[in-house]
Amino acid sequence: NDFFDSAISKAKQFGVAITEVISATSEFAKLGYSLKDASIMADAAIVYKNVGDGIKDVQSASQSIISTIKAFEMPVGDTMEVVDVFNEIGNKFSITSGGVGEALEKSASSLSQAGNSLAESVALIATANTTLQNPSVVGNALKTISLRLTKTKTELEAMGEDTDFHVGV
């Protein structure tokens, strides 16, 4: 009952249907987040859907946030920061907020494993999308590139070779 009352309040606050609040919360709860944490993350997904361009529904918004939070091992309290980054990049560069999320859905895990931060990953996405104008292709390309680079590094290290780049004598 408390959750349902809260969902009604949030639906009014965000200007969405109660079913969207419940659906967004369940997306995060399915991943094992507590109801409290899932509600915080759902709020961010609803805001992302409302303020971001190129986002068709709360489920899409949730998936982008989930991919990013999980890949970069971010705490629940930073969920709205992710939305802010998506929105800021969408407002300043030739990519939609939804496009940033879409590209990260495809590449966040491999970019994170390759040692990139969220900020670096988003910069790579925005830069590549300036030319390609296709966030899905950009996400897949960055995933492939980062996987190949990390595989090469691993193979070089296994051979006892230096993997650092040195300039100079």
KOLGU-588995 format. One record per atom (N, C-alpha, C): z, x, y. Coordinates in steps of 0.05 Angstrom, whole numbers, padded with zeros to 5 digits, always signed. Layout:
# KOLGU-588995
ZXY...
//
This chain:
# KOLGU-588995
+00000+00016-00024+00000+00000+00000+00000+00017+00025+00016+00039+00025+00017+00057+00048-00011+00069+00053-00024+00078+00032-00050+00090+00035-00070+00070+00046-00069+00045+00035-00088+00025+00045-00083+00018+00074-00058+00016+00082-00052+00012+00110-00062+00035+00128-00059+00059+00118-00068+00082+00132-00099+00082+00134-00112+00074+00113-00141+00072+00112-00151+00052+00132-00138+00030+00135-00145+00009+00155-00143+00021+00183-00121+00034+00188-00116+00046+00214-00138+00067+00221-00144+00084+00201-00164+00105+00205-00192+00094+00209-00198+00073+00194-00224+00060+00197-00227+00049+00226-00207+00038+00236-00208+00028+00264-00210+00052+00284-00194+00073+00279-00194+00096+00296-00221+00110+00297-00234+00113+00274-00259+00127+00273-00284+00109+00275-00280+00083+00275-00302+00064+00277-00319+00063+00253-00307+00065+00229-00321+00063+00204-00309+00042+00186-00323+00036+00164-00313+00016+00145-00289+00028+00129-00271+00011+00121-00249+00020+00104-00259+00034+00079-00281+00024+00068-00292+00036+00043-00300+00065+00048-00309+00071+00072-00316+00099+00078-00292+00117+00078-00270+00107+00089-00245+00123+00089-00236+00128+00061-00236+00107+00045-00227+00109+00017-00246+00127+00001-00271+00123+00005-00291+00140-00010-00288+00169-00003-00286+00175+00023-00283+00203+00032-00257+00215+00020-00236+00200+00021-00210+00210+00010-00213+00215-00020-00227+00197-00034-00229+00201-00063-00247+00225-00070-00267+00231-00053-00283+00255-00058-00265+00280-00060-00246+00282-00042-00228+00306-00042-00206+00304-00063-00197+00279-00068-00176+00276-00088-00187+00283-00116-00212+00277-00121-00224+00284-00147-00223+00314-00153-00222+00330-00132-00221+00359-00135-00192+00369-00139-00173+00351-00140-00146+00358-00146-00128+00361-00121-00139+00354-00098-00122+00355-00074-00103+00332-00074-00079+00337-00063-00059+00315-00061-00071+00294-00043-00059+00270-00043-00068+00248-00027-00065+00256+00003-00044+00270+00010-00041+00279+00038-00063+00297+00046-00069+00318+00030-00090+00337+00036-00117+00324+00035-00122+00307+00016-00147+00293+00014-00152+00275+00038-00131+00263+00049-00133+00247+00073-00140+00264+00098-00129+00287+00100-00135+00306+00122-00164+00314+00121-00173+00321+00097-00201+00329+00093-00220+00306+00097-00212+00282+00089-00229+00258+00093-00232+00252+00123-00211+00256+00138-00213+00252+00167-00234+00271+00179-00234+00295+00170-00254+00315+00179-00282+00307+00171-00286+00297+00147-00312+00288+00137-00322+00265+00154-00305+00246+00161-00312+00223+00177-00320+00232+00205-00305+00250+00216-00311+00260+00243-00338+00275+00242-00342+00291+00221-00368+00305+00218-00391+00286+00216-00388+00265+00201-00409+00245+00199-00415+00232+00226-00393+00226+00241-00396+00213+00267-00408+00230+00289-00399+00256+00290-00408+00273+00312-00432+00291+00305-00435+00296+00280-00457+00314+00272-00483+00300+00270-00504+00314+00276-00531+00302+00273-00543+00311+00246-00559+00293+00235-00572+00299+00210-00555+00294+00185-00534+00278+00188-00516+00272+00166-00519+00242+00159-00527+00236+00135-00533+00208+00129-00509+00191+00121-00489+00203+00109-00465+00188+00101-00441+00205+00097-00418+00193+00092-00393+00207+00089-00393+00225+00064-00407+00216+00043-00408+00232+00019-00422+00258+00024-00444+00258+00039-00458+00282+00046-00441+00301+00063-00427+00289+00082-00409+00304+00099-00387+00317+00082-00376+00301+00063-00354+00311+00045-00364+00335+00028-00388+00332+00017-00399+00353+00000-00402+00380+00015-00412+00378+00040-00415+00402+00056-00388+00415+00062-00368+00399+00068-00342+00410+00074-00329+00422+00049-00332+00408+00026-00321+00418+00001-00333+00445-00006-00359+00447-00005-00373+00472-00011-00362+00495+00006-00359+00490+00031-00351+00510+00050-00322+00518+00046-00304+00498+00045-00275+00504+00041-00270+00519+00015-00283+00510-00006-00278+00523-00032-00290+00551-00032-00314+00555-00022-00327+00581-00024-00312+00602-00007-00302+00594+00016-00289+00614+00033-00258+00613+00030-00249+00598+00010-00220+00596+00004-00204+00590+00028-00212+00570+00043-00199+00562+00068-00177+00542+00062-00155+00543+00077-00134+00523+00074-00142+00496+00085-00130+00475+00074-00136+00448+00082-00134+00445+00113-00115+00458+00125-00111+00455+00154-00134+00465+00170-00153+00480+00158-00176+00491+00173-00201+00474+00169-00198+00451+00157-00221+00434+00151-00235+00425+00177-00220+00417+00197-00232+00408+00222-00246+00432+00236-00236+00456+00232-00249+00480+00243-00277+00483+00232-00281+00477+00207-00307+00478+00194-00326+00458+00208-00316+00434+00212-00332+00413+00226-00339+00423+00254-00320+00435+00268-00326+00445+00295-00348+00466+00294-00347+00484+00275-00368+00505+00272-00395+00492+00267-00396+00473+00248-00421+00459+00242-00432+00446+00267-00415+00432+00282-00424+00418+00306-00432+00437+00328-00417+00458+00332-00424+00477+00353-00451+00490+00348-00456+00499+00324-00481+00511+00317-00504+00491+00320-00499+00467+00311-00519+00446+00313-00526+00439+00342-00507+00443+00360-00512+00437+00388-00526+00460+00403-00522+00485+00393-00532+00508+00407-00558+00520+00396-00565+00514+00371-00587+00528+00358-00606+00507+00346-00629+00517+00337-00649+00499+00326-00644+00491+00297-00621+00479+00293-00613+00469+00267-00593+00446+00272-00594+00426+00256-00575+00404+00259-00548+00412+00246-00528+00398+00254-00502+00402+00241-00504+00396+00211-00518+00375+00204-00523+00369+00176-00538+00391+00162-00557+00404+00176-00572+00426+00165-00555+00450+00159-00535+00456+00176-00516+00477+00171-00501+00472+00146-00491+00447+00144-00476+00439+00120-00493+00440+00095-00518+00431+00097-00536+00432+00074-00541+00460+00065-00547+00478+00083-00552+00506+00076-00527+00519+00063-00504+00512+00074-00479+00524+00063-00473+00512+00035-00481+00487+00030-00477+00476+00003-00491+00493-00017-00514+00504-00010-00530+00520-00028-00522+00549-00029-00511+00559-00008-00507+00588-00006-00478+00598-00001-00460+00580+00006-00433+00589+00014-00419+00606-00007-00421+00598-00032-00407+00612-00053-00417+00641-00056-00443+00644-00057-00454+00671-00061-00451+00687-00036-00453+00675-00012-00449+00690+00013-00420+00700+00014-00401+00683+00007-00373+00690+00007-00368+00713-00013-00379+00710-00037-00375+00731-00057-00387+00758-00048-00407+00757-00032-00420+00781-00022-00404+00793+00002-00383+00780+00009-00365+00791+00030-00370+00781+00058-00386+00760+00061-00391+00748+00087-00370+00728+00095-00363+00727+00120-00345+00707+00130-00360+00681+00135-00346+00660+00142-00359+00635+00149-00376+00639+00174-00366+00653+00194-00380+00658+00219-00406+00674+00213-00404+00694+00197-00428+00710+00190-00449+00694+00175-00439+00677+00157-00457+00661+00141-00472+00640+00158-00457+00628+00176-00469+00608+00194-00489+00622+00213-00483+00646+00222-00502+00661+00239-00527+00667+00223-00525+00675+00198-00549+00681+00182-00565+00655+00179-00552+00633+00174-00566+00608+00170-00581+00600+00196-00567+00600+00218-00579+00592+00244-00603+00610+00250-00600+00636+00246-00621+00655+00252-00646+00650+00234-00641+00648+00208-00663+00644+00190-00677+00617+00195-00661+00597+00201-00673+00570+00206-00690+00569+00231-00685+00587+00250-00702+00588+00274-00731+00591+00267-00737+00607+00246-00764+00612+00237-00773+00591+00217-00757+00587+00197-00765+00570+00174-00763+00540+00180-00744+00532+00196-00741+00503+00202-00737+00486+00177-00722+00497+00158-00717+00482+00133-00690+00492+00121-00668+00478+00128-00642+00487+00119-00639+00490+00089-00652+00473+00074-00650+00475+00045-00663+00501+00035-00686+00508+00046-00699+00533+00038-00683+00557+00047-00672+00556+00072-00655+00577+00082-00630+00581+00064-00617+00560+00056-00594+00562+00039-00601+00575+00012-00623+00566+00000-00631+00578-00025-00639+00607-00022-00652+00614+00000-00661+00641+00004-00636+00660+00008-00617+00651+00024-00593+00668+00028-00577+00670+00002-00576+00650-00014-00563+00651-00040-00576+00672-00057-00603+00671-00059-00618+00690-00075-00614+00719-00065-00617+00722-00039-00614+00749-00028-00586+00761-00033-00566+00744-00027-00539+00755-00031-00533+00761-00060-00543+00744-00078-00539+00750-00107-00553+00776-00115-00577+00780-00105-00591+00804-00112-00578+00829-00100-00568+00826-00076-00554+00849-00063-00529+00856-00078-00513+00836-00086-00488+00842-00100-00494+00852-00128-00515+00843-00141-00522+00853-00167-00530+00882-00165-00546+00889-00145-00554+00916-00141-00530+00935-00137-00512+00926-00120-00488+00942-00114-00472+00947-00140-00469+00926-00156-00454+00928-00181-00468+00948-00200-00494+00946-00202-00509+00964-00219-00507+00993-00209-00508+00997-00183-00506+01024-00172-00478+01036-00177-00458+01019-00173-00430+01028-00178-00427+01035-00208-00438+01019-00226-00436+01025-00254-00450+01051-00262-00470+01059-00246-00484+01085-00251-00469+01108-00237-00448+01102-00223-00433+01123-00208-00445+01130-00182-00464+01114-00172-00478+01120-00146-00462+01108-00123-00465+01121-00100-00453+01112-00075-00467+01087-00065-00452+01066-00057-00464+01042-00047-00461+01039-00017-00449+01058-00004-00446+01057+00025-00470+01069+00038-00478+01059+00060-00501+01069+00075-00491+01089+00095-00502+01113+00094-00493+01134+00112-00516+01142+00130-00511+01145+00156-00531+01154+00175-00522+01181+00184-00541+01199+00187-00534+01226+00197-00540+01247+00176-00527+01270+00180-00532+01293+00164-00519+01291+00137
//
